[in-house]
Amino acid sequence: MSERTDYKGPEYPTEAHGSIPAFHSYEEEAEFWDTHDFTDFKQETTPVTVRAPRGLSANV
């Protein structure tokens, strides 16, 4: 199992990432994403490969 199973989200303040600003609270970040579409920042993303444990993907 992953060591990150207890991950609770980012620590604030976050750092700015390209044109995505730094956030000082969960509420500030939520307000930003409520008014912006993540597809507008596609150039700032990195594709990843996701693997699901056997049997789990059958339910998706």
C-alpha positions as CSV (number, residue, x, y, z in Angstrom):
1,M,0.0,0.0,0.0
2,S,1.1,3.6,-0.6
3,E,2.7,5.6,2.1
4,R,0.4,8.5,1.0
5,T,-2.8,6.9,2.1
6,D,-3.1,9.5,4.9
7,Y,-2.7,12.5,2.4
8,K,-5.1,15.3,3.4
9,G,-4.4,17.8,0.7
10,P,-1.9,20.6,0.1
11,E,-0.2,22.5,2.9
12,Y,-1.0,26.2,2.8
13,P,0.3,28.5,1.6
14,T,0.9,26.7,-1.7
15,E,3.4,27.9,-4.3
16,A,2.4,29.5,-7.6
17,H,2.6,27.1,-10.6
18,G,2.9,29.0,-13.9
19,S,-0.3,31.0,-14.3
20,I,-2.0,29.1,-11.4
21,P,-1.6,31.5,-8.4
22,A,-0.4,30.6,-4.9
23,F,-3.2,29.9,-2.5
24,H,-3.3,30.8,1.2
25,S,-6.3,28.7,2.2
26,Y,-8.6,25.9,1.0
27,E,-11.4,28.5,0.6
28,E,-9.3,30.7,-1.6
29,E,-8.3,27.7,-3.8
30,A,-11.9,26.6,-4.0
31,E,-13.1,30.0,-5.0
32,F,-10.4,30.1,-7.8
33,W,-11.4,26.7,-9.2
34,D,-15.1,27.6,-9.0
35,T,-14.4,30.5,-11.4
36,H,-11.8,28.8,-13.6
37,D,-11.8,25.7,-15.8
38,F,-8.9,23.3,-15.3
39,T,-8.7,22.8,-19.1
40,D,-7.6,26.4,-19.4
41,F,-4.3,25.2,-17.7
42,K,-3.7,22.1,-19.8
43,Q,-0.3,23.4,-20.9
44,E,0.8,23.3,-17.3
45,T,-0.1,19.7,-16.6
46,T,1.9,16.5,-16.9
47,P,0.3,13.3,-18.1
48,V,0.6,10.3,-15.7
49,T,-0.1,6.6,-15.9
50,V,-2.7,5.3,-13.5
51,R,-2.8,1.7,-12.4
52,A,-5.7,0.2,-10.6
53,P,-5.4,-3.0,-8.5
54,R,-6.8,-6.1,-10.0
55,G,-10.6,-6.2,-9.7
56,L,-11.0,-2.6,-8.9
57,S,-11.1,-1.4,-12.5
58,A,-13.9,-3.8,-13.3
59,N,-16.2,-1.6,-11.0
60,V,-15.3,1.6,-12.8
